[in-house]
Amino acid sequence: MSSAPHRVAILVYDGVALLDVAGPAEVFGEANRLGADYRIAVLSASGAAVTSSTGIKIAVDGGPASEPAPDTFVMPGGAVYPRAPVAPELADATRELAGRAGRVASVCSGAFVLGAAGLLDGKRATTHWKITRELAERHPDVRVEPDAIYVRDGATYTSAGVTAGIDLTLALVEEDHGADVSRDVARALVVYLQRAGGQSQFSAPLQGPPPRSPALRTITDLVTADPAGGHSLAELAAHLHLSPRHLTRLFREELSTTPARYVESIRFDIAKALLDQGHTATRAASLAGFPSYEALRRVFARELSIAPAAYQRRFRTARRTG
């Protein structure tokens, strides 16, 4: 590892999401325990402490001038944006720090602050899926990618909702110190090194609104907790004290699918996560509840037009090029 310290500036403001700040900071901090040398400075536009969205006060190290040359500048998000226009002083502080930074990253709605500072003009970007349309409307010169975990455009990185900031920071650590360090950080923090930037923000069973019926929500929890368990139509119906016909009708009316296909979608999502963690395709098939590798291969072919092993090679690291 390089002996030179890597300076990280995180700009906070009243209403900032605490996890958007703490998630990236913990990733950098864990990397330090593995030999990296990230020096984190928490700043605010005025140099005064701020109050996070949870009401917890965040002490700061000063204003933008306190960090003359950040290697990485992180702009966290918060519910305050895009509900309100970005405060001019925050946009100015963002522009000032970004102008001195080696690379710029935003978490969730932090993209709106970068946009207000003119830092996303002509670039690709993303944010939380609920507000991607708003980002595109507010900044028509930005090419918004609504279904990405994070997007890199040159030295500018934007990421989706809160935990995607951890995915992005793992990728930054990998960029600085390699895949082994990034993987060890993920393992130490008990998070998946799984979601490369080009992958969907949504896990398969979570696309669209959640089931309204308590019975269907119970099935989601049941299969996720024990994907390899017995989840045939008869077994699910018996567990819920419903007739198979009634359960099938619930799935058709609420989710436009069958119980078997819904269970398969959850298992497919779990299998992808297992492959991303480094399990063999055969092991992933078994742990995810597929009767055989061939059954898993057929689902991959149908859903992604790619074999499990090829998928694993493509998404085996946290980084996304481009």
N, C-alpha and C positions, 0 to 999 in steps of 0.2 A: 504494500500500500504506500501511497505517496506520504511523505512526512509533512507536507504543507497542509495547514488546516484549511478546511472547506467552510466558508462562512455562509450561514443560512439566515436570512431575514424573513420573519413572519409578521405581516402587518395586520393588526387587530383593530377593532372598532366596537362601539356599543351595539349589542345585538349579534355579535359574531357567534357562530355555532362552536361550542367548546370542543366537540369531537373533531371538527375541521382543523383545529389548532393542535389538539393533543395527539391525534392519530399520526400525522406526519412527524411530529416532534418525537414520539415514541419510537418510530421506525429509525430515525436518525440516531436517537439515543442508544438504541439496541445495537446499531451498527458500530457505534463508538466502543461498546463493550467487546466487540469482535476485532478491534484494531483500527477502525476508521477514526477520523478526527474532524467531526462536524461541530462547528461552533455556532450555536443557535442564539439569535437575538430576537426578542419579541418587541415590536415597535408599535407605536400608534401615531396618527397624523399630528397630534398635539404634543406627544411625549408624555401624556397623562395616562393613568390606569383607565381601563374600560370595564364595562359590565357585559358579560356574555349573555346569550339567549336564555341560559338557565338561571341567571341572577348571580352567578359566581363572578367575583371580581378577578380580573386578570392584571397583574402587575406587569409593567413594561420596562424595557431597558433604556427607553428614550424615544426620540423622534427619528425621522428618516435620516437626518444628518449624523445620527449616532452610528450608522453602519455605512461607511463610505464606499465599500466595494464588496457587496455580497456576491458570492459565487452562484447562489440560488436564492431567488426571491419567491416566497409562497404567499398567495392571496387566498385566505380561507373565505368560506361563504357564510351565509346566515339568512334567516327568514326575512330580515329587513329589506333585502333586495331579492327579487325585482319589485316588491310591493311599492317601493318609493324610489324616486330618482337618486342616483348615487351622489352623495354629498361632494361638492366641488373640492373641499379640502382633502377628502379621501382619494378622489381621482388624481389630484395633484401629487399627493404623497406616493401613490402607486406609480405614476409616471416617473417621478424622481428616482425611486428605488429601481424600477425596471430599467431605466436608462443606464444604470451603473452595474446591473446584474449580468452574470454570465448566462443564466437561463431563468425563465419566469414560469411559474406554475400556479394554477388556480384549483381550488377544490369546490365542487358543487356550484352554488350561485356566485362564487368569487369571480366567475367568468364575466358577470355583469359589471364588476368593478374594472376588470381589465378592458372590457369593451368601452366603458365610459372614459377610460384613459386613452383610448385610441390604439390599444395594443393588439387588438384582434383584427383590425381592418385588413381585408384581403386574405385572411388566414382561415384554416379549418379549426373548428372548436367544438366542444360539447359542454353540457351541464346536466343537471338532474333532468330525467325524462319529462317530468311534469312541467318544466319551464323552458324546454328547448324552443318551442314555438315562440314564446315571448322573447327569447334571446334573438331569434332570427328576425322578428318583427322590429325589435328595437335597434338592431345592428344589421341592416340588410347587406352590408359588405362582408359579413362573416358567413362562411360556409359551415353551417351548423350540422353536425352529425349526431342525430338524436338517439342512436342505439349503440353508442360506444362507451366503454368503461373509461377510457381516456384517449385523448388525441394529442399527438405531437406534430407541430408544424414548425420546423426549424428549431429554434431554442425556446419556443413557447409551448407549454403543456397545459391542457385543460382536462378536468376530470368530472365524472358524474357525481351522484349523491354521496354524502359523507364517507362511507367506507371505501369508496373508489379512490379517495385521497390516500388511503393506505396502499392500495394497488399501485397508484402512480408513484408514491414515494419509494416503494420497493423497486420499481423500475429505475428510478433515479439512482438508488444505491447500486443496483446492478450495473448501470451505466458507469458509475464511478469505480466500483470495486469488483465487478464480476458476478456471475450467477451463483457461485458457491456462497458468497457472503450474503447476497440477497435471500437465498434459500434458507440459510442459517438464521437470519433475522426473522423470516416468516415462521420458521419452526419455533423459535424462542417466544414469539408473540402469540403462538397458537392460531395463526391465520393461514389460509391457503395461499400458496404461491401459484395461483391458478388462472387469474383472469387477465389475459393479455389485452392490450388496448383495443384490438379489433373485435373482441368478443361482445356479445350482447349484454346490456345492462340487466336483462331479465333472465331469471332461471325459468325453465320450461313451465312448471306448474303455476308460476306467478304472473304469467302474461295475462293482461286483462284484469278486470275486477275480481276480488276474491269471492269464493262461493258465498251466497247469502245463507244457504241452509246450514244449520249447525251440523247436520249429518255429513255433508260434504266436507266441511272444514275438519271434522273429526277424521275423515279418511285421509286428508292431506297430512295431518299430524301423525296418523298411524303408520302410513307407508314411509314417510320420511324418517321416523324413529326406527323402523325395522324394515328396510327395503327388501331384504331377503326372506321375509316372512311369507306366510301363506295369505295372499290377497286376491283370491279368485272372487268372482261375483258372489257365489254362494257364501263364502267365508265373510266377505265384507257385509253382506246383507244380514247374516246371522249376528255379527258383532254389533250392528246398529238396530237389531230387532225389527228389520224391515223385510218385506218380500223382495226377491230379486227383481221382479217387475217394477215395483215402486222405486227402488234404487236406480234402476236403469232409466226410468222416466225422469227422475230428479237430475241425473247427469245430462240427459238430452235437453231438458228445458232450461237448465241454468248454464251449462258449459258447452252445449252442442257437441258432445262427445260421448263415448261409452266408458263405463268403469274400467274396463281393461286397458283402453287407450290412455286414460288418465293415469293409471298406475304406471304404465309403461313410460309416460312422459316424465314422471318423477324419477323413476329408475334411470332413465336416460340422462337426466341432469346430474344425478349422483355419480353415474359412471364417468361423465365428463370431468367432474371434480376429482375423482380418484385417478384418472389418467393424468390430470394436470399435477397431481401430487407425486407422480412417478410410478404408480402401480402398473404392472403389466396389464395388457388388455384382457387376458384370461382372468386375472385376479380381480380387475375392476368389474368384469361381468358377474363374477360370483358374488362379490360384496354388494353390488347394486341390485342383486336379485334376479338377474337374467339366468335362464336355465342352462345357457351355454354361451361360449364365445360367438358362435355362429348367430345366435339370436341377437346379440349385441351388434354384431357386424351388419346385420340386415337393417336394424334401426338407424345406425349411423349412415348407411347408404341411402336410406329413404329421407332422413332429415337433413343431412349435410353433404350428401354425395361424396363422401370420403370415408376411408377405412379408419377404425380406431387408432391403429398404429401411426397412420399418416397424420391424423388429427393431433396425436401426442407430439410428434416431431414438430409440427407447425406451431403449437402453443406451449412448448415446454419451458419457456422463460417468461419473465414478467415484462420484457421489453417489447416495444413495437417500433419498427423502423419507419422512416418516412416523416 
